[in-house]
Amino acid sequence: MASGMGMNQQDVEIKVFKEFLQSYNRLTQICFQQCVNDFTSRKVAKEESDCAKRCVDKYLNTTQRLSQRFQEYNSAMNESILPQK
């Protein structure tokens, strides 16, 4: 059982995995809606494939940049809250 400080390791791993799946599903939905237009063929058109690659790259780069900015913001906030020695 977890201590009074919060979730145990397994709960944390499950939460992280759920968040990953939600992000993956969001990415899939966005890129599919933006890039797939032709349902008359079994094959994926080169234009659709290229669009999907650009969409995934842009989504991942944006997510990475947002995460970096969030970490920088948190660091700055923590430094301003903590008393200086």
C-alpha positions as semicolon CSV with decimal commas, in nm:
position;residue;x (nm);y (nm);z (nm)
1;M;0,000;0,000;0,000
2;A;0,117;0,349;-0,079
3;S;0,233;0,575;0,199
4;G;0,044;0,891;0,289
5;M;0,242;1,077;0,020
6;G;0,034;0,956;-0,271
7;M;0,020;0,686;-0,534
8;N;0,240;0,379;-0,545
9;Q;0,472;0,305;-0,839
10;Q;0,221;0,086;-1,023
11;D;-0,048;0,356;-1,000
12;V;0,196;0,613;-1,137
13;E;0,292;0,384;-1,427
14;I;-0,073;0,323;-1,512
15;K;-0,146;0,697;-1,504
16;V;0,153;0,773;-1,729
17;F;0,048;0,500;-1,972
18;K;-0,310;0,631;-1,985
19;E;-0,180;0,981;-2,056
20;F;0,042;0,843;-2,333
21;L;-0,254;0,661;-2,491
22;Q;-0,469;0,974;-2,474
23;S;-0,195;1,176;-2,643
24;Y;-0,144;0,907;-2,908
25;N;-0,517;0,893;-2,977
26;R;-0,535;1,273;-3,007
27;L;-0,241;1,273;-3,248
28;T;-0,394;0,993;-3,457
29;Q;-0,730;1,167;-3,479
30;I;-0,585;1,507;-3,569
31;C;-0,349;1,378;-3,837
32;F;-0,604;1,138;-3,986
33;Q;-0,867;1,411;-4,018
34;Q;-0,615;1,652;-4,166
35;C;-0,441;1,416;-4,409
36;V;-0,665;1,130;-4,521
37;N;-0,910;1,235;-4,791
38;D;-0,943;0,950;-5,039
39;F;-1,132;0,640;-4,931
40;T;-1,169;0,496;-5,283
41;S;-0,842;0,304;-5,273
42;R;-0,691;0,050;-5,034
43;K;-0,351;0,213;-5,071
44;V;-0,244;0,524;-4,887
45;A;-0,157;0,797;-5,135
46;K;0,193;0,945;-5,121
47;E;0,045;1,288;-5,048
48;E;-0,148;1,147;-4,753
49;S;0,159;0,966;-4,622
50;D;0,376;1,277;-4,653
51;C;0,107;1,487;-4,484
52;A;0,082;1,240;-4,196
53;K;0,461;1,242;-4,146
54;R;0,466;1,623;-4,137
55;C;0,168;1,627;-3,901
56;V;0,331;1,383;-3,657
57;D;0,663;1,570;-3,668
58;K;0,491;1,902;-3,603
59;Y;0,281;1,759;-3,319
60;L;0,583;1,598;-3,150
61;N;0,802;1,905;-3,191
62;T;0,529;2,128;-3,050
63;T;0,469;1,895;-2,757
64;Q;0,842;1,883;-2,683
65;R;0,872;2,262;-2,698
66;L;0,571;2,310;-2,470
67;S;0,718;2,064;-2,220
68;Q;1,049;2,250;-2,220
69;R;0,878;2,585;-2,166
70;F;0,665;2,440;-1,888
71;Q;0,976;2,307;-1,713
72;E;1,148;2,645;-1,750
73;Y;0,841;2,819;-1,607
74;N;0,823;2,576;-1,313
75;S;1,194;2,625;-1,241
76;A;1,154;3,001;-1,246
77;M;0,850;2,984;-1,019
78;N;1,028;2,751;-0,775
79;E;1,329;2,981;-0,763
80;S;1,112;3,285;-0,691
81;I;0,920;3,101;-0,416
82;L;1,215;2,943;-0,237
83;P;1,395;3,170;0,007
84;Q;1,740;3,278;-0,103
85;K;2,034;3,175;0,121
